[in-house]
Amino acid sequence: MLLCVFSRFVTIVVETYRPRETIFMHKLILFLGFLSGITPSIVAINETCSTDQDCKVQEKSVCLNDHCTCDYLSYYQETKRKCLKYVTEYDEFCLESEQCHPFLGANSQCDQVSNRCSCISTYKWYQGTCRKYSKKGESCIEQDTICLDAINPLALHCSNSTGMCECADGYYDRGGDSDCRKISYIDLDCAISADCFPTCDKFDVPNVYSHCELGFCKKTTVHKEHFSLYKKDVCNTSLTTSMEFSVSLQDTNDTTCLNGLLQDFTEQQCRNCPKTTYFLDRQCICAPGYFLDDNGKCIPELGMVDSTANYVNSSECPIKPSKLVDNKCYCRDYWFQTSNNRQCKKTTLEYTKNCMDNDWCLAMGPYAYCNDTTMKCQCNSQSTLNETTFLCVAKSDANMTDICLSDRDCPLYETCTNERCRCTEGFYRFNLSDVCLPKINSSCEVRDCTHIANARCSDITGLCECESPDDVTDGLQCLKLVNKLYDECLIEEQCKTVNHSSCLNQSEAMDNVTRCLCSQQYLDVNGTCYAKKSPGSLCNNQKDCTVILGESFICRNMLCQCPLGKSLNVAGSMCVSSSGSNSVTLLRTVAIFLLIYFL
């Protein structure tokens, strides 16, 4: 009755008041609903609200300006019927490319294999955006095209004479698809012996050779074969680096916004700095090309000019270990930068091959990986190590299809195991499907649950769940509970309502159907499973003994045994009076005596 009265009141109010008063009336209705004990309904996008709790959880909307809407850096996706966050950092999770474009640029995309924001083909993430680039040996004459090595941006330059990307001054080419490596000399850093170039006499003739030992070029008295493999016909190679990259894209006049801790910024302070910070989900975040360090400050990615500082020495670079070139920080020689330009990774050394992850093995080329058992770099199964160049070279009959070296090589919900991509925990290939699909209680944000009968994707949790809360699951199917013994079952969980039963094959049955049967050490007595007992078994009450052994037994001293004055019969199956037992014994004795006497 109260609900009807309240509903009628709401109708009258909505019809009576003008639209400009709707928000006030909505709050009044919520208040009256609270007083009446009636929980107000959750409202959808564009409907009026008072708090975030009023808005539909499944839409991921918030209450802004008294209306349920997506927050400032989200948008409403009609098909999925919910708000999707714009992705503000490279290599972060996404569902569609629209999430990537506003912050990572028009040349970004949501990779449909990894479901991460990345750059489109022929573009690479550098200096806070996706930039068109060429690799070693490719043309670089096209406007706005830069020469870029994925692991060392200083290694290449665009040759004015050839219009091709070549190794920069101070770097040498190992040939083929390999990288350009930094040239080193005696007493300087190195990773492999090929990095160590000879010094020359006054006639530009090599006279002092070196090899890499303990990370430094050491003098050697023997001419090594690898010295003649590269461009070593020119002595005293200049160590200066030719940089033809454009200046930082972060030309801005709001640089002071990057000073201080982001958590101290007010919303207005954050919004006043559109080129360096953004206001996302009610907090201030760093702009593309910058990221939040452990101290709560935005610092530039490798290769970005820090608009908040004017570095003088390499030691001032916030990412370690790095070096300063043209007021930009790059990884130190023989360290490699990660794909998101936020970390410098150590390289393995030729004489140890030690590694902590695959990035350490980049010195051995793209076909090397870190064996997580030996923690040593090694070539994959389709390549072999050239001991002279310390480079993994593909075999003549190599088939690199479906070969992976790390989890990054695998699609979403897959990890790299023994050079093959396998489904991660909680996902599986259904009927040999090409992609890994979710099990029950796994995420259905990207792939739904329609491959599992009687399952659905929860709007609240974003996980696959059984449609009925009473169903049981092994992760692969939703099934009804079994009510009694001998009913058919497929998984163990279906039998949990029948105590002490398991889903088993009935040995005498011919139909090969699994059913709920009494577990081992239990017996069926009138449709109930009881623990097997024998004289002397432990018991808690009389029934523990009698239901299996019969009414002649009792539970005495917590053991199934005969009552006082009785003992087991010859077969040991029941308790009989002691006199009866003695008579039987006497008869047996007499029979044995007579048998012996007459024989």
C-alpha positions in Angstrom: 0.0 0.0 0.0 2.8 2.4 0.9 4.6 1.7 -2.4 1.4 2.5 -4.4 1.0 5.8 -2.5 4.6 6.7 -3.0 4.5 5.9 -6.7 1.4 8.0 -7.2 3.0 10.9 -5.4 6.1 10.7 -7.7 3.8 10.8 -10.7 1.9 13.9 -9.5 5.2 15.7 -8.6 6.8 15.1 -12.0 3.6 16.2 -13.9 3.2 19.3 -11.7 6.7 20.9 -11.6 8.4 22.6 -14.5 11.6 21.1 -16.1 14.0 23.6 -14.4 12.8 22.3 -11.0 13.3 18.7 -11.9 16.7 18.3 -10.2 15.3 19.7 -6.9 12.3 17.4 -7.1 14.5 14.4 -7.8 16.4 15.1 -4.6 13.1 15.5 -2.8 11.8 12.2 -4.1 15.0 10.5 -3.0 14.6 12.0 0.4 10.9 10.9 0.7 11.8 7.5 -0.6 14.4 7.2 2.2 11.8 8.2 4.8 9.4 5.6 3.4 12.0 2.8 3.4 11.8 2.5 -0.4 15.1 2.2 -2.2 15.1 4.5 -5.3 15.8 2.9 -8.7 19.3 3.3 -10.2 19.2 5.8 -13.1 20.9 5.6 -16.5 23.0 7.9 -18.6 21.6 11.5 -18.8 19.1 11.0 -16.1 19.2 13.1 -12.9 21.1 12.1 -9.8 22.5 13.3 -6.5 25.5 11.0 -6.0 27.6 8.5 -8.0 25.7 5.7 -6.2 22.5 6.8 -8.1 24.0 5.9 -11.4 24.1 2.5 -13.0 27.2 0.6 -12.0 27.3 -1.4 -15.2 27.4 1.8 -17.2 30.5 3.0 -15.2 28.9 6.4 -15.1 29.3 9.1 -12.5 27.1 11.9 -11.2 28.3 15.2 -12.7 26.2 18.4 -12.7 23.3 16.4 -11.3 23.2 14.0 -14.2 24.6 10.6 -14.7 27.2 10.9 -17.4 30.7 9.7 -18.3 33.5 11.5 -16.5 35.5 14.2 -18.4 37.9 11.7 -19.9 35.5 9.0 -20.8 32.9 8.5 -23.5 29.7 6.5 -23.9 30.0 3.4 -26.1 26.6 2.7 -27.5 27.1 -1.0 -28.4 28.6 -1.9 -25.0 26.2 0.5 -23.2 28.8 1.8 -20.8 31.4 4.5 -20.4 34.9 3.7 -21.7 38.0 5.4 -20.4 40.3 7.1 -22.8 43.7 5.5 -22.6 46.3 8.1 -21.5 49.4 6.0 -21.6 51.1 3.9 -24.3 50.8 0.1 -24.1 47.8 0.3 -21.7 44.7 -1.9 -22.0 41.9 -0.9 -24.5 38.8 -2.3 -26.1 38.7 -0.1 -29.2 40.9 2.4 -31.0 38.7 5.4 -30.1 40.1 5.0 -26.5 43.6 5.6 -27.8 43.3 8.5 -30.2 42.6 11.6 -28.0 45.8 11.2 -26.0 48.1 9.1 -28.1 47.2 10.7 -31.4 45.6 9.7 -34.7 48.3 7.3 -35.6 47.6 5.1 -32.5 45.3 2.1 -32.4 43.9 -0.6 -30.1 45.8 -3.6 -31.2 43.2 -6.4 -31.7 45.7 -9.1 -30.7 47.1 -7.7 -27.5 44.2 -5.3 -26.7 46.7 -2.5 -25.9 47.1 0.9 -27.3 50.0 0.9 -29.7 51.1 2.7 -32.9 49.9 1.7 -36.3 52.2 0.1 -38.8 55.4 2.1 -39.7 54.9 4.3 -36.6 56.6 4.0 -33.2 56.0 5.6 -29.8 58.7 8.3 -29.3 58.7 11.7 -27.7 55.1 11.4 -26.5 53.4 10.5 -29.7 53.3 7.9 -32.5 56.0 9.0 -35.0 56.5 7.8 -38.6 59.9 6.0 -38.7 62.2 4.1 -40.9 64.5 1.3 -39.9 68.1 0.6 -40.9 68.5 0.4 -44.6 65.1 2.1 -45.3 64.4 5.4 -47.0 64.1 8.5 -44.7 63.5 11.2 -47.3 59.7 11.4 -46.6 58.7 14.4 -44.6 58.4 13.9 -40.8 60.0 10.5 -41.0 62.8 9.8 -38.5 65.3 7.0 -38.4 64.6 5.0 -35.2 66.1 1.9 -33.7 63.6 0.4 -31.3 66.1 -0.1 -28.4 68.5 2.8 -29.0 67.1 6.0 -30.6 70.7 7.3 -30.9 71.9 4.4 -33.1 70.6 5.6 -36.5 70.6 8.7 -38.5 69.3 9.7 -42.0 72.2 10.0 -44.4 72.2 13.2 -46.4 74.1 11.5 -49.2 72.0 8.3 -49.6 68.6 9.3 -48.1 68.7 6.0 -46.1 68.8 5.2 -42.5 72.3 4.2 -41.5 74.3 3.7 -38.3 75.0 7.0 -36.7 78.6 8.2 -36.1 80.1 6.2 -33.3 78.1 3.1 -34.1 78.8 0.0 -36.2 76.6 -2.3 -38.2 76.5 -6.0 -37.4 74.8 -6.6 -40.7 71.4 -8.1 -41.7 68.5 -7.2 -39.5 70.6 -6.7 -36.4 71.1 -3.5 -34.5 73.7 -0.8 -34.8 75.9 -1.0 -31.8 78.0 1.5 -30.0 81.7 1.5 -30.8 84.0 1.1 -27.8 87.7 1.2 -27.2 90.3 0.0 -24.6 89.2 0.7 -21.0 85.6 1.8 -22.0 82.3 -0.1 -21.5 81.3 -3.0 -23.7 79.0 -6.0 -23.8 80.5 -8.2 -26.5 84.0 -8.3 -28.0 82.7 -7.1 -31.3 82.0 -3.7 -29.6 85.8 -3.2 -28.9 87.5 -1.5 -31.9 91.2 -1.2 -32.3 93.2 2.0 -31.8 95.5 3.1 -34.6 99.0 4.5 -35.1 99.8 7.8 -36.7 99.4 6.2 -40.1 95.9 5.1 -39.3 96.9 1.5 -39.1 95.3 -0.6 -36.4 98.0 -1.6 -33.9 96.2 -2.2 -30.6 93.4 -4.7 -30.4 91.0 -5.4 -27.5 88.3 -7.8 -26.4 85.4 -7.4 -24.0 86.1 -8.7 -20.5 84.0 -8.1 -17.4 82.2 -5.3 -19.2 85.3 -3.4 -20.3 87.4 -3.5 -23.5 90.8 -5.0 -22.5 94.0 -5.1 -24.6 94.6 -8.4 -26.4 97.8 -9.4 -28.2 96.0 -11.6 -30.8 94.2 -10.3 -33.8 90.6 -11.5 -33.6 88.5 -12.5 -36.6 85.6 -10.3 -35.7 87.8 -7.2 -36.1 87.5 -7.4 -39.8 83.8 -8.0 -39.9 82.7 -4.4 -39.6 83.7 -1.0 -40.9 87.1 -1.0 -39.2 89.0 0.4 -42.2 88.7 3.9 -40.7 90.6 4.6 -37.5 89.8 7.0 -34.8 86.1 6.9 -35.5 84.4 10.0 -34.2 82.4 9.4 -31.1 80.1 12.3 -31.7 76.5 11.4 -32.5 74.6 12.8 -35.4 71.1 13.7 -34.2 68.6 14.5 -36.9 65.5 14.1 -34.7 63.3 17.1 -34.4 63.2 18.9 -31.1 60.8 17.8 -28.4 57.1 17.9 -29.4 56.4 19.2 -25.9 56.5 22.9 -26.9 54.4 24.4 -24.1 54.0 27.5 -22.0 52.5 25.8 -19.0 55.6 24.0 -17.8 55.3 25.0 -14.2 52.3 22.7 -14.0 54.8 19.8 -13.9 56.4 21.0 -10.7 55.2 19.7 -7.4 53.2 16.6 -6.5 50.1 15.8 -8.6 48.1 14.8 -5.6 48.4 18.3 -4.3 46.9 19.8 -7.5 43.3 21.1 -7.4 41.0 20.3 -10.3 41.2 23.9 -11.6 45.1 23.8 -11.4 45.1 20.6 -13.4 42.6 21.9 -16.0 44.7 25.1 -16.4 47.6 23.1 -17.8 46.1 21.2 -20.8 49.4 20.6 -22.5 51.2 18.8 -19.6 48.5 17.4 -17.4 44.9 16.1 -17.6 42.1 15.6 -15.2 41.0 12.0 -15.3 38.6 10.2 -13.0 38.8 13.1 -10.5 42.6 13.1 -10.3 45.4 14.9 -12.1 47.5 12.7 -14.5 50.6 13.3 -16.5 50.5 14.2 -20.2 51.6 11.8 -22.9 55.4 11.7 -23.0 55.6 12.0 -19.2 54.8 9.5 -16.4 54.4 9.5 -12.7 57.5 8.4 -10.8 57.7 6.9 -7.3 57.9 10.3 -5.8 54.6 11.5 -7.3 56.1 13.8 -9.9 55.7 13.7 -13.7 59.1 12.9 -15.4 59.8 12.8 -19.1 60.2 9.5 -21.0 63.5 8.8 -22.6 64.1 11.0 -25.6 61.8 13.8 -24.3 63.0 17.3 -23.4 62.2 18.0 -19.7 60.2 21.2 -19.9 60.6 21.7 -16.2 64.4 21.5 -16.0 67.6 22.3 -17.9 69.9 19.4 -17.3 73.6 19.9 -17.3 75.0 16.5 -16.4 73.8 12.9 -17.1 73.5 12.4 -13.4 70.5 14.7 -13.3 68.5 12.5 -15.6 65.6 11.0 -13.6 65.7 7.6 -15.3 68.9 5.6 -14.4 71.4 4.7 -15.8 71.2 7.2 -18.6 73.2 9.8 -20.5 72.4 13.4 -21.6 72.4 14.2 -25.3 71.1 17.5 -26.6 69.2 18.1 -23.3 67.4 14.8 -23.6 68.1 11.7 -21.6 68.8 8.3 -23.2 70.0 5.0 -21.8 73.7 4.6 -21.1 75.8 2.8 -23.6 75.0 -0.9 -23.8 71.8 -0.5 -21.9 68.5 -0.8 -23.9 65.3 1.2 -23.5 61.9 -0.6 -23.1 59.1 -0.1 -25.7 57.3 2.5 -23.6 60.6 4.5 -23.2 60.4 4.5 -19.4 63.1 2.1 -18.4 66.7 1.2 -19.2 67.4 -2.5 -19.3 70.8 -4.1 -18.7 72.4 -6.2 -21.5 74.0 -9.5 -21.0 77.7 -9.9 -21.3 79.3 -12.2 -23.9 81.3 -14.2 -21.4 78.5 -14.9 -19.0 75.2 -14.8 -20.9 73.5 -14.0 -17.6 70.0 -12.5 -17.7 67.0 -11.6 -15.6 64.5 -11.2 -18.4 64.4 -11.3 -22.2 65.4 -7.6 -22.6 68.9 -8.5 -21.3 69.4 -10.8 -24.3 68.9 -8.1 -27.0 72.6 -8.1 -27.5 72.2 -11.5 -29.2 69.5 -10.2 -31.6 65.8 -10.6 -31.9 65.8 -14.4 -31.7 67.4 -14.6 -28.3 65.5 -15.0 -25.0 66.3 -15.6 -21.3 65.9 -19.2 -20.2 64.0 -18.9 -16.9 65.5 -22.1 -15.6 69.2 -21.4 -16.2 68.8 -17.6 -16.3 71.1 -17.6 -19.3 70.5 -16.0 -22.7 70.1 -18.5 -25.5 68.8 -18.7 -29.1 65.3 -20.0 -29.8 64.8 -23.3 -31.4 64.8 -21.9 -35.0 68.1 -20.1 -34.7 71.8 -20.8 -33.8 74.4 -18.6 -32.2 77.2 -17.2 -34.3 80.0 -17.3 -31.8 82.0 -14.6 -33.7 79.3 -12.0 -34.0 77.5 -13.2 -30.8 74.3 -13.0 -32.8 71.4 -15.6 -33.1 71.0 -16.3 -36.8 67.9 -18.0 -38.2 68.4 -21.5 -39.5 68.1 -22.0 -43.3 64.8 -24.0 -42.8 63.6 -21.8 -39.9 59.9 -21.4 -39.3 59.2 -18.5 -37.0 55.4 -18.8 -37.3 53.8 -18.9 -33.9 57.1 -18.8 -32.2 57.1 -16.5 -29.1 60.0 -15.4 -26.8 58.0 -13.5 -24.2 54.5 -12.8 -23.1 54.4 -9.6 -25.2 54.6 -11.8 -28.3 51.3 -13.4 -27.4 47.7 -12.3 -27.8 45.5 -11.2 -25.0 45.0 -13.8 -22.2 48.0 -15.8 -23.3 51.5 -16.3 -22.0 54.6 -17.6 -23.7 55.6 -21.1 -22.5 58.3 -23.2 -24.3 58.1 -20.8 -27.3 54.4 -21.3 -27.7 51.5 -19.0 -26.6 49.3 -20.8 -24.1 46.1 -19.6 -22.4 46.6 -17.9 -19.1 44.9 -19.3 -16.0 41.1 -18.7 -16.1 41.0 -19.0 -19.9 40.9 -21.9 -22.4 40.4 -22.7 -26.1 36.9 -23.8 -26.6 36.5 -26.4 -29.4 39.9 -25.5 -30.7 39.0 -21.8 -31.0 41.7 -19.4 -32.3 41.5 -17.2 -29.1 41.4 -17.9 -25.4 37.9 -17.6 -24.0 37.0 -17.0 -20.3 36.0 -19.6 -17.9 33.4 -19.0 -15.1 34.7 -16.3 -12.7 37.1 -14.9 -15.4 36.9 -11.5 -17.1 34.3 -11.1 -19.9 35.1 -7.5 -20.6 36.6 -8.3 -24.0 35.2 -11.7 -24.8 31.7 -12.8 -23.7 30.5 -16.0 -22.1 28.2 -17.3 -24.8 30.4 -20.4 -25.4 29.3 -21.7 -21.9 25.7 -22.9 -21.7 23.6 -21.3 -19.0 26.3 -18.6 -18.4 26.2 -14.8 -18.7 28.6 -11.8 -18.3 27.8 -10.0 -15.1 27.2 -6.3 -15.5 28.4 -5.7 -12.0 31.6 -7.7 -11.7 32.5 -8.0 -15.4 33.1 -11.8 -14.9 31.4 -14.8 -16.4 28.9 -16.3 -14.0 26.2 -19.0 -14.0 22.7 -17.6 -14.7 21.3 -19.4 -11.7 23.0 -18.8 -8.3 22.1 -22.4 -7.5 24.2 -23.9 -10.3 27.6 -25.4 -9.7 30.6 -25.1 -12.0 34.0 -26.5 -12.7 34.8 -23.3 -14.6 33.8 -24.8 -18.0 30.1 -25.5 -17.5 27.1 -24.5 -15.4 25.2 -27.5 -14.0 22.3 -28.3 -11.7 22.8 -29.9 -8.3 22.0 -33.6 -7.9 19.3 -34.3 -5.3 19.8 -38.0 -4.6 22.1 -41.0 -5.0 22.4 -42.6 -8.4 21.3 -39.4 -10.3 23.5 -38.6 -13.3 26.3 -36.1 -12.9 29.2 -34.6 -14.9 31.4 -33.0 -12.2 32.1 -33.6 -8.5 30.5 -30.4 -7.4 27.0 -31.6 -8.5 27.0 -34.2 -5.7 27.8 -31.9 -2.8 24.2 -31.9 -1.6 24.4 -35.7 -1.2 26.7 -36.2 1.8 29.8 -38.4 1.3 29.1 -39.0 -2.4 31.2 -38.6 -5.5 30.6 -38.4 -9.2 31.7 -41.9 -10.2 31.2 -44.7 -12.8 29.0 -47.5 -11.5 31.1 -50.6 -11.9 28.2 -52.9 -12.7 26.4 -50.4 -15.0 26.7 -50.9 -18.8 25.8 -47.3 -19.8 29.2 -45.7 -18.9 27.3 -42.8 -17.3 28.7 -41.1 -14.2 26.4 -40.9 -11.2 26.5 -39.6 -7.7 27.6 -42.7 -5.7 28.8 -43.2 -2.2 32.5 -42.4 -1.9 35.1 -44.9 -1.0 34.9 -46.1 2.6 31.1 -45.3 2.6 28.1 -47.6 2.0 24.6 -46.9 0.7 21.9 -47.7 3.2 18.5 -46.8 2.0 19.7 -43.9 -0.1 22.1 -42.4 2.5 25.9 -42.9 2.6 27.3 -44.1 5.9 30.9 -44.7 6.8 32.0 -48.4 6.6 32.4 -50.0 10.0 33.8 -53.2 11.4 33.9 -54.5 15.0 36.4 -52.2 16.8 35.8 -49.2 14.6 35.6 -45.7 16.1 32.1 -44.4 16.7 30.3 -41.3 18.1 26.9 -42.8 18.7 24.9 -46.0 18.5 23.7 -45.4 15.0 27.3 -45.3 13.7 27.5 -49.0 14.5 24.0 -50.4 14.0 23.4 -48.9 10.6 26.2 -50.9 9.1 26.9 -53.8 11.6 23.4 -54.4 12.8 21.4 -54.0 15.9 23.5 -56.4 17.9 26.4 -53.9 18.2 26.6 -50.9 20.4 29.0 -47.9 20.6 30.9 -48.5 23.8 34.0 -46.6 24.9 33.8 -44.9 21.4 34.2 -48.2 19.7 31.8 -50.5 17.9 31.7 -53.6 20.0 29.4 -56.2 21.6 27.5 -55.4 24.7 28.8 -56.8 28.0 28.0 -60.5 28.3 28.1 -61.0 24.5 30.8 -61.7 22.0 31.3 -62.1 18.3 30.0 -65.2 16.5 32.3 -67.4 14.5 31.8 -65.4 11.3 32.5 -62.1 13.2 29.3 -60.6 11.8 27.1 -60.3 14.9 27.1 -60.4 18.7 25.8 -63.5 20.4 25.5 -64.4 24.1 28.7 -65.7 25.7 27.1 -69.1 26.6 26.0 -69.6 23.0 29.4 -68.8 21.9 31.0 -71.2 24.4 28.7 -74.1 23.2 29.7 -73.5 19.7 33.3 -73.6 20.7 32.8 -76.9 22.6 31.1 -78.6 19.7 33.9 -77.6 17.3 36.5 -79.0 19.7 34.6 -82.4 20.1 34.2 -82.6 16.3 37.9 -82.1 15.7 38.7 -84.8 18.4 36.4 -87.4 16.9 37.8 -86.7 13.4 41.3 -87.3 14.6 40.4 -90.4 16.6 38.7 -92.3 13.8 41.2 -91.3 11.2 
